[in-house]
Structures are given as C-alpha cells and as structure tokens.
Amino acid sequence: MAEWWMRKSQCRLTCHLQATQLTRRLTEGRQSQEAERWRRLAQRKNQELERFRVELDSILDVLRELQKQGVVIPAPNSQGFSMTDSCWKT
C-alpha cells in the first residue's frame, strides 16, 4: 500500500512538473511572439521614417536651389500663404 501511495505521489509530482514546464514554454513562446511583433513594428516605423527623411531632404534641396536663384518663398501664417506676409529670404 505504501509503495502504491509513493508511485501515485510521484506520478502527481511528475504531472505537475510537466504541466509547469509546458506552461513555462507556452509563456516563453507567447513572449517571443510578442517581442517579434514589436521588433517588426519598430522595423516598419524605421523604414517609414527613412522614406520621410529622403523625401524631406529632396524638398529641402529644391528649396535651397530656389533660394540660390533668388526666389522669395512666402512664409506661412495661420490663414495660409500670402505674398504680403513675411517671406523667407536668402
């Protein structure tokens, strides 16, 4: 009887340990998936920022070239643009 009880206790302990290990693996798997999701999101956002920087640099290059040619660029005000408003000058 004592031997049977010991086996039953060992079986319960083994099952509990296996369940704990499985839970830990599942949790680690979820954490890994979540980390990967955030990594991909950060990567996409960095790509978007890089495209924006390239576009902005291109716009600034055009503005610099226009200013070299003496073009006066109107500065925006709260109502939009107006030639009578202050201007960006070179």
C-alpha positions as CSV (number, residue, x, y, z in Angstrom):
1,M,0.0,0.0,0.0
2,A,2.8,2.4,0.9
3,E,4.5,1.6,-2.4
4,W,1.3,2.4,-4.3
5,W,0.9,5.7,-2.5
6,M,4.6,6.6,-3.3
7,R,4.0,5.8,-7.0
8,K,0.8,7.9,-7.1
9,S,2.6,10.8,-5.4
10,Q,5.5,10.6,-7.8
11,C,3.0,10.5,-10.7
12,R,1.2,13.6,-9.4
13,L,4.5,15.4,-8.9
14,T,5.7,14.4,-12.4
15,C,2.4,15.5,-14.0
16,H,2.6,18.8,-12.1
17,L,6.2,19.4,-13.2
18,Q,5.3,18.6,-16.8
19,A,2.4,21.0,-16.6
20,T,4.6,23.7,-15.1
21,Q,7.2,23.2,-17.8
22,L,4.5,23.2,-20.6
23,T,3.1,26.4,-19.1
24,R,6.5,28.0,-19.0
25,R,7.2,27.0,-22.6
26,L,3.9,28.4,-23.7
27,T,4.5,31.7,-21.8
28,E,8.0,31.9,-23.3
29,G,6.6,31.3,-26.8
30,R,4.0,34.0,-26.3
31,Q,6.6,36.4,-25.1
32,S,8.8,35.5,-28.0
33,Q,6.0,36.1,-30.5
34,E,5.1,39.4,-28.8
35,A,8.8,40.5,-28.9
36,E,8.9,39.6,-32.6
37,R,5.7,41.5,-33.3
38,W,7.2,44.6,-31.7
39,R,10.5,44.2,-33.5
40,R,8.7,44.0,-36.9
41,L,6.6,47.1,-36.0
42,A,9.7,49.1,-35.0
43,Q,11.4,48.0,-38.2
44,R,8.4,49.2,-40.3
45,K,8.3,52.5,-38.5
46,N,12.1,53.0,-39.0
47,Q,11.6,52.3,-42.7
48,E,8.8,54.9,-42.8
49,L,11.0,57.4,-41.1
50,E,13.8,56.8,-43.5
51,R,11.4,57.3,-46.5
52,F,10.2,60.5,-44.9
53,R,13.8,61.8,-44.4
54,V,14.7,61.1,-48.0
55,E,11.6,63.0,-49.2
56,L,12.2,65.9,-46.8
57,D,15.9,66.1,-47.9
58,S,14.7,66.2,-51.5
59,I,12.2,69.0,-50.7
60,L,15.0,71.0,-48.8
61,D,17.3,70.6,-51.8
62,V,14.7,72.1,-54.1
63,L,14.1,75.0,-51.7
64,R,17.9,75.7,-51.4
65,E,18.2,75.7,-55.2
66,L,15.3,78.1,-55.5
67,Q,16.8,80.4,-52.9
68,K,20.1,80.4,-54.8
69,Q,18.2,81.6,-57.8
70,G,16.8,84.4,-55.7
71,V,13.2,83.1,-55.4
72,V,11.4,84.6,-52.4
73,I,9.4,81.9,-50.6
74,P,6.3,83.2,-48.7
75,A,6.3,82.2,-45.1
76,P,3.0,80.5,-43.9
77,N,0.7,82.3,-41.4
78,S,-2.3,81.0,-39.6
79,Q,-4.6,81.7,-42.6
80,G,-2.3,80.1,-45.2
81,F,0.1,81.8,-47.5
82,S,0.1,85.4,-48.6
83,M,2.6,87.3,-50.7
84,T,2.2,90.3,-48.4
85,D,3.2,88.3,-45.4
86,S,6.8,87.9,-44.2
87,C,8.9,85.8,-46.6
88,W,11.9,83.5,-46.2
89,K,14.7,85.3,-47.9
90,T,18.2,84.4,-48.9
